[in-house]
Amino acid sequence: MASGSAPADADERLKRVSIQMFQRFYTVALNSFVETIRQPLYGVILITTAALLILNVSLAAFTLEDDNKLLLDLGLCTLLLSGLFLSVFSASGVITREIENKTVLTVVSKPVSRPLFILGKFVGLLAAMAVAFYLSTLVFILSVRHGVLQNSSDPWDGPVLVFGLGAVAVAFLGGALSNFFYSKHFGSTVVKVLVPALTAGVLLVGFFDAHWDVIPFGSDFVGGQVILAAFLVSVAAMVTAAIAVAASTRLAQVMTLVICTGVLGLGIISDYALGQHAETSTLAAVAYGIIPNIGPFWVVDGLVTAEMETTVTPQYVGYVTLYGVLLTTGILGLAVAMFQRREVG
């Protein structure tokens, strides 16, 4: 009896420990998500990103060739830079600030391991970034659907303006009323309302053309290749977030921003600046192997607005996504190792 019950007891203990670890991980991740959403800079970056995406519609008109191609370039660049700043400032807020204020001691002094703390913070940060990137992508889709006005006399896209601005107005009104009557956090409430409202707005836009004539859904909408390009940029933002988390375990906000910007910039030109010299220069080969290559995530140069069907294949998206996940995993492993011996007392 005793020998038979021992494995069962061991399995029960293992199950109980696993549940407890998951609960702690979920608590840390949820706390990180809520903290990030409630940071004032989170809302500022979201608003700035949306404003730049809208402004791109006018800026893209100053070209002698394909204005809409430039609109894609500007839009995806805006999304990439938004992910950079959002990851740096958010990671600094949920990790660096806790270390400097020593509030991290209240977490790691409990039965929460340091690797669990870092991974939970990253998952919460990544969830908040996913929400921000989703909203920014919806605005990007609306801006691409609106297109560049070639002449000042060209009419604006009515459905884009009505449904897009209407969703924003509903979200801000809901946030203000919830804050006034129920004392709920304004910023997080606006985000909570804006996600379904803007989603519904984008879907409604798909049923109308610029003159409010009913059309088959999506026939006058962005191509699938644009969505894939935006998704790959979001994967690059995930890698940037992992770098920001790793840097935040040891450095302050400014240095974290410098490192993330440097790595992202070098990663974009990695093939051109390092890859072609890897066979002739040992230094270039080492740098090419260490610096994450961001080039595969940037596919907008291959997009041609008139041919949106065969540029980026699903297999390519799968391989690049796997590459991004592996990069993120390796960087998070480095972050855990750096935080293991970090003095937080």
KEKE-3310 file (N, C-alpha, C; in steps of 0.2 Angstrom, whole numbers, plus 5000, padded with zeros to 4 digits):
npx = (5004:5009:5020:5013:5006:5015:5020:5008:5006:5017:5014:5003:5008:5017:5008:5001:5011:5014:5002:5002:5014:5010:4999:5006:5014:5004:4998:5009:5011:4998:4998:5009:5004:4992:4999:5006:4997:4991:5001:5005:5013:5010:4997:5001:5010:5002:4992:5001:5006:4994:4991:5002:5001:4989:4994:5003:4996:4994:5008:5013:5010:5019:5028:5035:5031:5024:5012:5005:5013:5023:5015:5013:5026:5029:5019:5022:5035:5031:5024:5034:5043:5035:5033:5046:5048:5037:5040:5052:5050:5039:5045:5055:5046:5040:5050:5063:5060:5054:5065:5073:5065:5064:5053:5053:5057:5047:5041:5051:5055:5045:5038:5042:5051:5066:5067:5054:5048:5054:5050:5036:5034:5038:5028:5016:5020:5021:5008:5001:5008:5003:4990:4991:4998:4988:4978:4984:4987:4974:4971:4981:4977:4965:4970:4977:4967:4960:4969:4980:4977:4977:4975:4970:4957:4951:4939:4937:4938:4923:4917:4928:4932:4920:4917:4929:4933:4922:4922:4933:4928:4918:4925:4933:4922:4916:4926:4928:4915:4915:4926:4921:4908:4911:4924:4934:4949:4954:4963:4965:4952:4947:4955:4950:4937:4940:4945:4935:4926:4934:4937:4924:4922:4931:4927:4914:4918:4922:4911:4907:4911:4921:4912:4900:4893:4886:4896:4904:4910:4926:4931:4936:4947:4962:4975:4979:4993:4998:4993:5000:5013:5012:5010:5023:5031:5026:5031:5044:5044:5041:5053:5061:5055:5059:5073:5073:5068:5078:5089:5083:5085:5097:5100:5097:5083:5086:5098:5093:5085:5094:5102:5092:5088:5100:5103:5091:5093:5106:5102:5093:5101:5109:5112:5117:5127:5135:5133:5138:5151:5155:5162:5175:5180:5183:5178:5167:5160:5158:5150:5139:5134:5130:5122:5104:5096:5086:5081:5073:5061:5056:5047:5041:5047:5046:5033:5021:5009:4999:5000:4996:4996:5006:5018:5023:5024:5014:5023:5035:5031:5029:5042:5049:5042:5045:5058:5059:5053:5062:5073:5068:5067:5080:5085:5078:5082:5095:5091:5086:5097:5105:5097:5098:5109:5107:5108:5095:5092)
npy = (4994:5006:5008:5008:5020:5030:5034:5040:5050:5058:5062:5069:5080:5085:5090:5099:5108:5113:5119:5130:5136:5140:5149:5159:5164:5168:5178:5187:5191:5196:5207:5214:5217:5225:5236:5241:5245:5255:5265:5282:5285:5274:5277:5289:5286:5277:5287:5296:5287:5284:5297:5300:5290:5294:5306:5302:5300:5312:5316:5306:5311:5318:5313:5307:5296:5281:5285:5278:5267:5273:5277:5264:5261:5272:5269:5256:5259:5268:5259:5250:5259:5263:5251:5250:5261:5259:5246:5249:5259:5253:5242:5247:5253:5242:5234:5240:5251:5245:5238:5249:5256:5246:5238:5226:5217:5213:5204:5194:5189:5181:5165:5166:5163:5170:5168:5165:5177:5186:5181:5181:5195:5199:5192:5198:5211:5209:5206:5218:5225:5219:5222:5236:5236:5230:5239:5250:5244:5243:5257:5259:5251:5258:5270:5266:5261:5273:5280:5290:5307:5313:5326:5342:5344:5331:5320:5316:5300:5295:5284:5279:5291:5293:5281:5277:5289:5289:5278:5281:5292:5286:5278:5287:5294:5284:5280:5292:5294:5282:5284:5296:5292:5279:5279:5273:5268:5280:5278:5264:5260:5267:5260:5247:5249:5254:5244:5234:5243:5250:5239:5235:5247:5246:5234:5238:5248:5241:5237:5248:5260:5274:5283:5280:5270:5254:5239:5223:5215:5220:5222:5234:5236:5234:5224:5207:5205:5216:5215:5204:5209:5219:5210:5204:5214:5216:5204:5207:5218:5211:5204:5215:5219:5209:5211:5224:5220:5212:5222:5230:5224:5227:5240:5258:5268:5276:5271:5258:5262:5267:5255:5246:5254:5254:5241:5237:5246:5242:5229:5230:5234:5223:5213:5220:5228:5219:5206:5203:5205:5195:5183:5188:5195:5192:5199:5205:5194:5188:5199:5198:5186:5188:5200:5202:5198:5209:5211:5200:5202:5213:5216:5225:5231:5222:5223:5226:5237:5234:5221:5210:5197:5187:5189:5188:5172:5160:5150:5157:5167:5159:5153:5164:5169:5159:5160:5173:5169:5160:5169:5177:5169:5165:5178:5180:5170:5175:5187:5181:5175:5187:5193:5184:5186:5199:5212:5217:5221)
npz = (5000:5004:4996:4984:4985:4985:4972:4967:4977:4974:4961:4963:4971:4962:4952:4960:4962:4949:4946:4955:4951:4938:4942:4949:4938:4930:4937:4938:4925:4922:4930:4925:4912:4915:4922:4911:4902:4909:4910:4907:4896:4887:4882:4876:4866:4858:4853:4847:4837:4829:4825:4817:4807:4801:4796:4787:4775:4769:4768:4759:4747:4741:4729:4714:4708:4713:4724:4734:4736:4743:4754:4760:4764:4773:4783:4788:4793:4803:4811:4815:4822:4832:4839:4844:4853:4861:4867:4874:4883:4890:4895:4903:4912:4919:4924:4926:4934:4945:4950:4953:4963:4972:4974:4968:4977:4985:4977:4972:4985:4989:4985:4971:4957:4950:4935:4932:4935:4926:4914:4916:4916:4903:4895:4899:4895:4882:4878:4880:4871:4860:4859:4857:4845:4837:4837:4831:4819:4813:4811:4802:4791:4788:4784:4773:4765:4763:4755:4745:4742:4726:4721:4727:4726:4726:4733:4750:4759:4764:4772:4779:4787:4794:4801:4807:4814:4822:4830:4838:4845:4852:4860:4868:4874:4881:4890:4897:4903:4911:4920:4926:4932:4938:4943:4936:4928:4916:4904:4902:4901:4889:4879:4881:4876:4864:4856:4852:4846:4836:4828:4823:4816:4806:4799:4795:4786:4775:4768:4760:4747:4743:4741:4747:4741:4741:4742:4737:4751:4756:4744:4740:4748:4758:4752:4756:4757:4762:4775:4779:4779:4789:4800:4800:4804:4817:4823:4822:4831:4843:4845:4847:4859:4868:4868:4874:4887:4892:4892:4901:4913:4918:4915:4914:4908:4897:4892:4889:4878:4869:4866:4861:4850:4843:4840:4833:4822:4816:4814:4804:4793:4792:4783:4772:4777:4784:4781:4767:4769:4777:4774:4771:4782:4798:4809:4804:4802:4815:4820:4812:4815:4828:4830:4829:4814:4806:4793:4786:4791:4785:4772:4764:4753:4743:4740:4728:4723:4713:4712:4722:4726:4726:4732:4745:4753:4762:4768:4769:4778:4789:4791:4794:4806:4814:4815:4822:4834:4839:4840:4850:4861:4863:4867:4878:4886:4889:4896:4907:4913:4915:4925:4935:4944:4947:4958:4969:4981)
capx = (5000:5014:5024:5009:5003:5020:5020:5002:5007:5022:5011:4998:5012:5019:5002:5000:5017:5013:4996:5004:5018:5006:4995:5011:5016:4998:4998:5014:5009:4992:5000:5013:4999:4988:5003:5008:4991:4989:5006:5003:5016:5007:4992:5004:5013:4996:4989:5006:5006:4988:4992:5007:4998:4985:4998:5006:4991:4996:5015:5015:5008:5025:5032:5033:5029:5018:5011:5002:5018:5026:5011:5014:5033:5028:5015:5025:5040:5028:5022:5040:5046:5030:5034:5052:5047:5033:5044:5057:5047:5035:5049:5058:5041:5038:5056:5068:5057:5053:5071:5075:5061:5065:5047:5053:5059:5041:5039:5056:5055:5039:5040:5042:5058:5068:5065:5047:5047:5056:5045:5029:5034:5038:5022:5012:5022:5020:5001:5000:5010:4999:4984:4993:4999:4982:4974:4988:4986:4968:4972:4985:4972:4960:4974:4979:4960:4958:4974:4983:4973:4982:4974:4967:4950:4949:4935:4939:4934:4918:4916:4934:4932:4914:4917:4935:4933:4916:4925:4938:4924:4914:4930:4934:4916:4915:4932:4926:4909:4917:4930:4917:4903:4913:4931:4938:4955:4952:4967:4963:4945:4947:4958:4945:4931:4942:4947:4929:4923:4937:4936:4918:4922:4935:4923:4909:4921:4923:4905:4906:4916:4922:4906:4895:4890:4887:4900:4905:4915:4933:4933:4940:4950:4969:4977:4981:5000:4999:4992:5006:5019:5011:5011:5030:5033:5024:5036:5051:5043:5042:5061:5063:5053:5064:5079:5071:5067:5085:5093:5081:5087:5103:5102:5091:5078:5090:5103:5089:5083:5100:5104:5087:5088:5106:5102:5086:5096:5110:5098:5089:5106:5114:5114:5121:5133:5139:5133:5142:5158:5156:5167:5182:5181:5181:5175:5160:5156:5156:5145:5134:5131:5127:5116:5098:5094:5079:5079:5068:5054:5054:5045:5037:5050:5044:5026:5019:5001:4995:5001:4996:4994:5011:5024:5025:5020:5013:5029:5040:5029:5030:5049:5051:5039:5049:5065:5058:5052:5069:5077:5065:5068:5087:5086:5075:5087:5100:5088:5085:5104:5107:5094:5099:5114:5106:5107:5089:5090)
capy = (5000:5012:5009:5010:5026:5035:5038:5044:5056:5062:5065:5075:5086:5089:5093:5105:5113:5115:5124:5135:5140:5144:5154:5164:5166:5172:5184:5192:5193:5200:5213:5218:5219:5231:5241:5244:5248:5261:5270:5287:5284:5269:5281:5294:5282:5275:5293:5298:5282:5285:5303:5299:5286:5298:5312:5299:5300:5319:5316:5302:5314:5321:5309:5307:5289:5278:5288:5273:5263:5277:5276:5258:5262:5276:5266:5251:5262:5270:5254:5248:5263:5263:5245:5251:5265:5256:5241:5251:5263:5249:5237:5251:5254:5237:5231:5245:5255:5241:5237:5255:5257:5240:5235:5219:5213:5210:5198:5188:5187:5176:5159:5167:5163:5176:5167:5166:5185:5189:5178:5184:5202:5199:5190:5204:5217:5207:5206:5225:5228:5216:5226:5242:5235:5228:5245:5254:5241:5245:5263:5258:5248:5263:5275:5263:5261:5280:5281:5297:5312:5316:5333:5345:5343:5324:5319:5311:5294:5296:5279:5279:5296:5292:5275:5278:5294:5288:5273:5284:5296:5282:5275:5292:5295:5278:5281:5298:5292:5277:5288:5301:5289:5273:5280:5268:5271:5282:5276:5257:5260:5269:5255:5242:5250:5255:5237:5231:5249:5251:5233:5236:5252:5244:5230:5242:5252:5236:5236:5254:5263:5281:5287:5277:5265:5247:5235:5217:5216:5220:5223:5240:5236:5233:5217:5202:5205:5222:5212:5200:5214:5222:5205:5202:5220:5215:5199:5211:5222:5206:5203:5222:5219:5204:5215:5229:5217:5210:5227:5233:5220:5230:5247:5263:5269:5280:5266:5253:5265:5267:5248:5244:5257:5252:5234:5237:5249:5237:5223:5231:5234:5218:5209:5224:5230:5214:5199:5203:5205:5189:5178:5191:5198:5189:5204:5206:5187:5188:5204:5196:5181:5190:5205:5199:5201:5211:5211:5196:5205:5219:5214:5230:5233:5218:5223:5231:5238:5231:5214:5209:5190:5182:5192:5184:5166:5158:5147:5162:5170:5154:5152:5171:5169:5154:5163:5178:5166:5157:5174:5180:5164:5166:5184:5180:5166:5180:5191:5177:5174:5193:5195:5180:5189:5206:5214:5220:5223)
capz = (5000:5005:4990:4978:4985:4984:4965:4967:4981:4970:4955:4966:4973:4955:4949:4964:4961:4943:4946:4959:4947:4933:4945:4950:4932:4927:4941:4936:4918:4922:4933:4920:4907:4918:4923:4905:4899:4913:4909:4902:4889:4883:4878:4872:4860:4854:4850:4842:4831:4825:4821:4811:4802:4797:4793:4781:4769:4766:4766:4754:4740:4738:4725:4707:4706:4716:4731:4738:4738:4748:4760:4763:4767:4779:4788:4791:4797:4809:4816:4818:4827:4838:4843:4847:4858:4866:4871:4878:4889:4894:4899:4908:4917:4923:4926:4928:4939:4950:4953:4956:4969:4976:4974:4965:4982:4987:4972:4972:4991:4989:4981:4964:4955:4945:4928:4932:4936:4920:4909:4917:4914:4896:4892:4900:4891:4875:4877:4880:4864:4854:4859:4854:4838:4834:4836:4826:4812:4811:4809:4796:4786:4786:4780:4766:4761:4761:4750:4744:4738:4721:4720:4733:4724:4727:4739:4756:4759:4769:4777:4783:4792:4799:4805:4810:4820:4826:4835:4843:4849:4856:4865:4873:4878:4886:4895:4901:4908:4916:4925:4930:4936:4942:4945:4932:4924:4909:4898:4901:4898:4882:4876:4881:4872:4857:4852:4848:4842:4830:4824:4820:4811:4800:4796:4791:4780:4770:4764:4756:4744:4746:4739:4751:4738:4744:4737:4741:4757:4755:4737:4739:4754:4758:4750:4761:4757:4767:4782:4781:4780:4796:4805:4801:4808:4824:4825:4824:4838:4848:4846:4851:4866:4872:4869:4880:4894:4894:4894:4907:4919:4920:4913:4915:4902:4891:4889:4885:4872:4865:4864:4857:4843:4839:4838:4827:4816:4814:4811:4797:4787:4793:4777:4767:4780:4787:4778:4761:4771:4782:4771:4770:4788:4804:4813:4801:4802:4822:4821:4808:4819:4835:4829:4826:4807:4805:4786:4784:4794:4781:4766:4760:4747:4738:4738:4722:4725:4708:4712:4729:4728:4725:4734:4751:4753:4769:4770:4771:4784:4794:4793:4798:4812:4818:4817:4827:4840:4841:4842:4856:4866:4865:4870:4885:4890:4891:4901:4914:4915:4918:4931:4941:4948:4948:4965:4969:4988)
cpx = (5004:5017:5020:5006:5008:5020:5014:5003:5012:5019:5006:5002:5015:5014:5001:5005:5016:5008:4998:5009:5014:5002:5000:5013:5010:4997:5003:5013:5004:4994:5004:5009:4995:4993:5005:5003:4990:4995:5004:5006:5013:5001:4995:5007:5007:4993:4994:5006:5000:4989:4997:5005:4993:4988:5001:5002:4993:5004:5017:5013:5014:5030:5030:5031:5023:5017:5009:5007:5022:5022:5012:5021:5032:5024:5018:5031:5037:5026:5029:5043:5041:5031:5041:5051:5042:5036:5049:5054:5042:5040:5053:5053:5040:5044:5061:5066:5056:5059:5074:5071:5061:5058:5047:5055:5053:5038:5044:5057:5050:5042:5039:5049:5059:5066:5058:5045:5048:5051:5038:5029:5034:5032:5017:5013:5020:5012:4998:5002:5006:4993:4985:4994:4993:4978:4978:4988:4980:4968:4976:4981:4967:4964:4976:4972:4959:4963:4976:4979:4978:4981:4970:4959:4947:4945:4938:4935:4929:4917:4922:4934:4926:4915:4924:4935:4927:4918:4929:4933:4920:4919:4931:4928:4915:4920:4930:4920:4911:4921:4926:4912:4906:4920:4935:4944:4953:4956:4965:4956:4944:4950:4953:4939:4934:4943:4941:4926:4927:4937:4930:4918:4926:4931:4917:4912:4921:4917:4903:4912:4917:4916:4899:4891:4891:4891:4901:4911:4922:4935:4937:4944:4958:4970:4979:4989:5002:4998:4998:5012:5018:5012:5019:5033:5032:5029:5042:5050:5043:5049:5063:5061:5057:5070:5078:5071:5074:5089:5090:5082:5093:5104:5095:5088:5082:5094:5099:5087:5089:5102:5099:5087:5094:5105:5097:5089:5101:5107:5095:5095:5111:5116:5118:5127:5138:5139:5137:5149:5160:5162:5174:5184:5179:5177:5167:5156:5154:5150:5138:5130:5128:5121:5110:5097:5087:5076:5074:5061:5051:5053:5041:5040:5048:5036:5025:5011:4997:4995:5002:4995:5000:5018:5027:5021:5019:5019:5034:5038:5030:5037:5051:5048:5043:5055:5064:5056:5058:5073:5075:5067:5075:5088:5083:5079:5092:5098:5088:5092:5107:5104:5095:5104:5113:5104:5100:5087:5094)
cpy = (5006:5013:5010:5017:5032:5038:5042:5051:5061:5065:5071:5081:5089:5093:5100:5111:5117:5121:5130:5140:5144:5150:5160:5168:5171:5179:5190:5195:5198:5207:5217:5221:5225:5237:5245:5248:5255:5266:5275:5287:5279:5273:5286:5291:5280:5281:5295:5294:5283:5292:5303:5295:5290:5304:5309:5300:5307:5319:5312:5305:5317:5316:5309:5301:5286:5280:5282:5268:5266:5277:5270:5258:5266:5273:5261:5253:5265:5265:5251:5252:5264:5257:5246:5255:5262:5250:5244:5255:5258:5244:5241:5252:5249:5233:5236:5249:5251:5239:5243:5257:5251:5237:5227:5214:5209:5204:5192:5186:5181:5170:5160:5167:5168:5174:5167:5173:5188:5187:5181:5191:5203:5197:5195:5210:5215:5207:5213:5228:5225:5220:5233:5241:5233:5235:5250:5251:5243:5252:5263:5256:5254:5269:5272:5263:5268:5282:5289:5301:5315:5323:5335:5344:5336:5324:5315:5305:5294:5291:5278:5284:5295:5286:5275:5283:5293:5283:5276:5288:5292:5279:5280:5294:5290:5279:5287:5297:5287:5280:5292:5297:5283:5273:5275:5272:5273:5279:5268:5256:5261:5263:5249:5243:5251:5249:5235:5237:5250:5245:5233:5241:5250:5239:5233:5246:5247:5235:5242:5256:5270:5285:5284:5272:5258:5243:5228:5218:5215:5221:5229:5241:5235:5226:5213:5203:5211:5219:5208:5204:5217:5216:5204:5208:5219:5209:5203:5215:5217:5205:5209:5222:5214:5208:5220:5226:5215:5216:5231:5230:5223:5237:5251:5264:5271:5275:5260:5256:5265:5260:5246:5247:5255:5245:5234:5240:5245:5231:5224:5231:5228:5215:5214:5226:5225:5207:5198:5203:5199:5184:5181:5194:5194:5193:5204:5199:5186:5192:5201:5190:5183:5195:5202:5202:5203:5211:5207:5198:5210:5217:5219:5232:5228:5218:5228:5231:5235:5224:5211:5202:5185:5184:5188:5178:5164:5154:5152:5165:5165:5153:5159:5171:5164:5157:5169:5175:5163:5163:5177:5175:5164:5172:5184:5175:5171:5184:5188:5177:5181:5195:5190:5182:5196:5208:5219:5223:5230)
cpz = (5000:4999:4984:4979:4985:4978:4965:4971:4977:4964:4957:4968:4967:4952:4953:4963:4955:4943:4950:4955:4941:4936:4946:4943:4929:4931:4939:4929:4918:4925:4928:4914:4909:4919:4916:4901:4902:4913:4905:4896:4884:4878:4873:4865:4855:4850:4845:4836:4826:4821:4816:4805:4797:4793:4787:4775:4765:4764:4760:4747:4737:4734:4718:4704:4709:4723:4736:4741:4744:4755:4764:4767:4774:4784:4791:4795:4803:4814:4819:4823:4833:4842:4847:4853:4864:4870:4876:4884:4893:4898:4904:4914:4922:4926:4930:4934:4945:4954:4956:4963:4974:4977:4972:4971:4985:4983:4973:4979:4993:4985:4973:4961:4950:4938:4927:4932:4929:4914:4909:4915:4907:4893:4893:4896:4884:4873:4876:4873:4859:4854:4855:4847:4834:4832:4830:4819:4809:4808:4802:4790:4784:4782:4773:4762:4759:4755:4749:4740:4733:4720:4726:4732:4725:4733:4744:4756:4765:4774:4782:4789:4797:4804:4810:4816:4824:4832:4840:4847:4854:4862:4870:4877:4883:4892:4900:4906:4913:4921:4929:4935:4941:4944:4942:4929:4917:4903:4897:4898:4891:4877:4875:4877:4865:4853:4848:4844:4835:4825:4820:4815:4805:4796:4792:4785:4774:4766:4760:4752:4746:4745:4743:4747:4741:4739:4741:4746:4755:4748:4735:4746:4753:4756:4756:4762:4762:4774:4784:4783:4787:4801:4806:4805:4815:4827:4827:4830:4844:4850:4850:4858:4871:4873:4875:4886:4896:4896:4900:4914:4922:4919:4914:4908:4896:4888:4886:4879:4867:4862:4859:4850:4839:4836:4832:4821:4812:4811:4805:4791:4788:4787:4772:4771:4783:4783:4772:4763:4776:4780:4771:4777:4794:4809:4811:4802:4810:4823:4818:4812:4826:4834:4826:4819:4807:4798:4784:4786:4789:4774:4761:4754:4741:4736:4733:4723:4719:4708:4719:4731:4728:4728:4740:4752:4760:4772:4772:4777:4790:4796:4797:4805:4817:4820:4822:4834:4843:4844:4849:4862:4868:4869:4877:4889:4893:4896:4907:4917:4918:4924:4937:4946:4949:4955:4965:4976:4990)
residu = (MET:ALA:SER:GLY:SER:ALA:PRO:ALA:ASP:ALA:ASP:GLU:ARG:LEU:LYS:ARG:VAL:SER:ILE:GLN:MET:PHE:GLN:ARG:PHE:TYR:THR:VAL:ALA:LEU:ASN:SER:PHE:VAL:GLU:THR:ILE:ARG:GLN:PRO:LEU:TYR:GLY:VAL:ILE:LEU:ILE:THR:THR:ALA:ALA:LEU:LEU:ILE:LEU:ASN:VAL:SER:LEU:ALA:ALA:PHE:THR:LEU:GLU:ASP:ASP:ASN:LYS:LEU:LEU:LEU:ASP:LEU:GLY:LEU:CYS:THR:LEU:LEU:LEU:SER:GLY:LEU:PHE:LEU:SER:VAL:PHE:SER:ALA:SER:GLY:VAL:ILE:THR:ARG:GLU:ILE:GLU:ASN:LYS:THR:VAL:LEU:THR:VAL:VAL:SER:LYS:PRO:VAL:SER:ARG:PRO:LEU:PHE:ILE:LEU:GLY:LYS:PHE:VAL:GLY:LEU:LEU:ALA:ALA:MET:ALA:VAL:ALA:PHE:TYR:LEU:SER:THR:LEU:VAL:PHE:ILE:LEU:SER:VAL:ARG:HIS:GLY:VAL:LEU:GLN:ASN:SER:SER:ASP:PRO:TRP:ASP:GLY:PRO:VAL:LEU:VAL:PHE:GLY:LEU:GLY:ALA:VAL:ALA:VAL:ALA:PHE:LEU:GLY:GLY:ALA:LEU:SER:ASN:PHE:PHE:TYR:SER:LYS:HIS:PHE:GLY:SER:THR:VAL:VAL:LYS:VAL:LEU:VAL:PRO:ALA:LEU:THR:ALA:GLY:VAL:LEU:LEU:VAL:GLY:PHE:PHE:ASP:ALA:HIS:TRP:ASP:VAL:ILE:PRO:PHE:GLY:SER:ASP:PHE:VAL:GLY:GLY:GLN:VAL:ILE:LEU:ALA:ALA:PHE:LEU:VAL:SER:VAL:ALA:ALA:MET:VAL:THR:ALA:ALA:ILE:ALA:VAL:ALA:ALA:SER:THR:ARG:LEU:ALA:GLN:VAL:MET:THR:LEU:VAL:ILE:CYS:THR:GLY:VAL:LEU:GLY:LEU:GLY:ILE:ILE:SER:ASP:TYR:ALA:LEU:GLY:GLN:HIS:ALA:GLU:THR:SER:THR:LEU:ALA:ALA:VAL:ALA:TYR:GLY:ILE:ILE:PRO:ASN:ILE:GLY:PRO:PHE:TRP:VAL:VAL:ASP:GLY:LEU:VAL:THR:ALA:GLU:MET:GLU:THR:THR:VAL:THR:PRO:GLN:TYR:VAL:GLY:TYR:VAL:THR:LEU:TYR:GLY:VAL:LEU:LEU:THR:THR:GLY:ILE:LEU:GLY:LEU:ALA:VAL:ALA:MET:PHE:GLN:ARG:ARG:GLU:VAL:GLY)
# end
